[in-house]
Amino acid sequence: MTFQFNFTIVNHLENESVPLGDGALAVDSSKESSVSEGKHRDRKCSTEQFDLPQDHLLEHKQLGNATPSQDTDSSLTAANSSSNLEPQEEHPYIRVAKEHTVPEDLKKVLENKVIETLPGLQHVSVVKTILLKENFPGENIISQSFSSQSDLITGVYEGGLKIWECTFDLLAYFTKAKVKFVGKRVLDLGCGSGLLGIVAFKGGAKEIHFQDYNSLVIDEVTLPNVVANSTLEDKGNDVNEPDVKRCRKSEVAQELSKCRFFSGEWSEFCKLVLNSEKFFEKYDLILTSETIYNPDYYGTLHQTFLRLLDKNGRVLLASKAHYFGVGGGIHLFQKFVEERNVFETRTLEIIDKGLKRFLIEMTFK
Ligand SMILES: C[S@@+](CC[C@H](N)C(=O)[O-])C[C@H]1O[C@@H](n2cnc3c(N)ncnc32)[C@H](O)[C@@H]1O
């Protein structure tokens, strides 16, 4: 079955057809659970990494693999042009992280976007973007993903343009387990649409950071989604008085200042936030859905948790049991984590409908 719109909301929305826009992305939903195969994985590599955190966890030995990267995209930057804090000789190119600022004119962010409420998630609206590939010559992940008919292109496009199934599992868990966000520092890691972070935002989190591999995803999907879910939409539309409007705008800007947006590969993202001039406090909660499909990334991912999670914090991770084609999956990842002996993992829920899926929690030992 082929959907033709910017988001493929798999399984849950399989029967929801959306009108076509010219130039809209077509994604084959039948490939949802089997991510792109080895044909794109020609830069698979692994290295020992990186700078370890300056705390008690230093004593734990790190054996991670580095993330593969592939330079087919002009937005990639040579790694050796960035900070030399970390050895990266085996990666001539790596997707350097950057922070995306929220544009002042929020209306512009939503220009040409169609906002739709997700069925069953009335409190979260989702922006559907019309992505014309010629608008994004630098990061032509849309056309590449389309022409290769795959959901992921390792090191080029990591799947953030669509909403993956486990996101809904984690959202349901938040409600069921009454997960508290108030006052928490939250990271939506590998955010794609950013729904997990958005729920944390709406739930009163103190600060919410969104990270995706692709800057296009942040600019065209995550950021518009967050703006659409800020109170600007709820409050702003029916008001005409300039003073009231101005006041609401500044309220919204203040609210949005709790959110920060980052793109780039995980180790680069860690470097960016840890070395940033802005004060960085570790996260109380790291939310992450469908990010353990590729075993080559486990080292970097584990390292990211290790470096960015507060010692009393927890990771809530949602994943399919197995990712056919790429080889990752929950058991492999849990084994990897166990061997590093830094985190404890606990299975929160097993969803045995369709493809088996897991929700796990990770806390420091
Ligand atoms: C399959 S998508 C899942 C998106 C979203 N969490 C969801 O459930 O809909 C995987 C996400 O992980 C991120 N990701 C995967 N590998 C990464 C890496 N090595 N460095 C940075 N981000 C990565 C990508 O940005 C991508 O959005």
The ligand as an ORCA input file, in Angstrom:
! r2SCAN-3c Opt
* xyz 0 1
  C      13.513      5.192     12.778
  S      13.652      6.867     13.165
  C      12.517      7.021     14.534
  C      11.954      8.412     14.633
  C      11.026      8.644     15.820
  N      11.701      8.442     17.076
  C       9.786      7.802     15.746
  O       9.650      6.858     16.534
  O       8.935      8.091     14.932
  C      15.223      6.861     13.988
  C      15.665      8.223     14.473
  O      16.884      8.098     15.183
  C      17.795      9.095     14.765
  N      19.113      8.464     14.613
  C      19.358      7.197     14.254
  N      20.667      6.961     14.246
  C      21.276      8.107     14.599
  C      22.629      8.480     14.783
  N      23.619      7.629     14.604
  N      22.894      9.736     15.164
  C      21.887     10.603     15.365
  N      20.595     10.313     15.219
  C      20.288      9.073     14.840
  C      17.304      9.634     13.453
  O      17.352     11.000     13.479
  C      15.869      9.171     13.350
  O      14.978     10.202     13.476
*
